[in-house]
Amino acid sequence: MCPTGTTTLRHSTAAKGPDFRPAFEVIDADCDGKISKDDLRAFYAGFSGTGSSDDDDVIGSMMSAADSNADGYVEYEEFEQVLEQRSKNGSGSGVMEEVFRVMDRDGDGRVGHEDLRSYFKWAGFGDASDEDIKAMIKLGGGDENQGVTFEGLLKILAV
């Protein structure tokens, strides 16, 4: 679901594997079916609270890493390829790692209860209940006191 409250249908070319559509739709701020630099900038600024030229460099690097057809946008299939590559070989372009870093406001290497609450509020999903957040953290393999790791966040977003 996009922050506007609308759900857009997007089709994957992948035959199987996790569905990264929820993560894609969160970053696709204008819900046009592709991630632009402006979408990434809005996502990044919403969490980091900055708008420095360093942020633009990071955003440019993330776009270059994921935009395989060099059209200036990251379509769902490109986004999915980056994440599937990462899960297959344990590395990748760092796009989702950067998203995780931005969500991890306190920098402890885990997205915890308050990090998720802040994210939901920023993304326009309203106030998630404590029970919902605890359930998501559990789904990601974490505990309510320490939160989830990067891999745990990917599990949550793939649901």
Backbone hydrogen bonds, N-H to C=O, Kabsch-Sander energy under -0.5 kcal/mol:
donor,donor_aa,acceptor,acceptor_aa,energy
2,C,6,T,-2.9
5,G,2,C,-2.8
8,T,6,T,-0.5
10,R,8,T,-0.5
19,D,158,A,-0.8
20,F,18,P,-0.8
24,F,20,F,-2.3
25,E,21,R,-3.0
26,V,22,P,-1.5
27,I,23,A,-1.5
28,D,24,F,-2.3
29,A,27,I,-2.3
31,C,28,D,-1.7
35,I,74,V,-2.7
36,S,34,K,-0.6
40,L,36,S,-2.3
41,R,37,K,-2.8
42,A,38,D,-2.5
43,F,39,D,-2.4
44,Y,40,L,-3.2
45,A,41,R,-2.8
46,G,42,A,-1.9
47,F,43,F,-1.0
47,F,44,Y,-0.7
48,S,44,Y,-3.2
49,G,45,A,-1.8
56,D,52,S,-1.4
57,D,53,S,-1.8
58,V,54,D,-2.1
59,I,55,D,-2.8
60,G,56,D,-2.5
61,S,57,D,-2.2
62,M,58,V,-2.5
63,M,59,I,-2.5
64,S,60,G,-2.5
65,A,61,S,-2.2
66,A,62,M,-1.6
67,D,63,M,-2.8
68,S,66,A,-1.8
70,A,67,D,-1.2
74,V,35,I,-2.3
75,E,73,Y,-0.7
76,Y,33,G,-0.6
79,F,75,E,-2.4
80,E,76,Y,-3.1
81,Q,77,E,-2.2
82,V,78,E,-2.1
83,L,79,F,-2.0
84,E,80,E,-2.9
85,Q,81,Q,-2.5
86,R,82,V,-1.9
87,S,83,L,-2.1
88,K,84,E,-1.9
89,N,85,Q,-2.3
90,G,86,R,-1.9
98,E,94,G,-2.3
99,V,95,V,-1.9
100,F,96,M,-2.8
101,R,97,E,-2.5
102,V,98,E,-2.2
103,M,99,V,-2.3
104,D,100,F,-2.2
105,R,103,M,-2.1
107,G,104,D,-1.6
111,V,148,V,-2.8
112,G,110,R,-0.8
116,L,112,G,-2.7
117,R,113,H,-2.4
118,S,114,E,-2.6
119,Y,115,D,-2.2
120,F,116,L,-2.8
121,K,117,R,-2.2
122,W,118,S,-2.6
123,A,119,Y,-3.0
124,G,120,F,-0.5
124,G,121,K,-0.9
125,F,120,F,-2.2
126,G,120,F,-0.6
128,A,126,G,-0.8
133,I,129,S,-2.3
134,K,130,D,-2.6
135,A,131,E,-2.3
136,M,132,D,-2.2
137,I,133,I,-2.5
138,K,134,K,-2.3
139,L,135,A,-2.5
140,G,136,M,-2.0
141,G,138,K,-1.8
142,G,137,I,-2.6
143,D,147,G,-1.0
147,G,143,D,-2.8
148,V,111,V,-2.1
153,L,149,T,-2.2
154,L,150,F,-2.1
155,K,151,E,-1.7
156,I,152,G,-2.1
157,L,153,L,-2.6
158,A,154,L,-1.5
159,V,156,I,-1.2
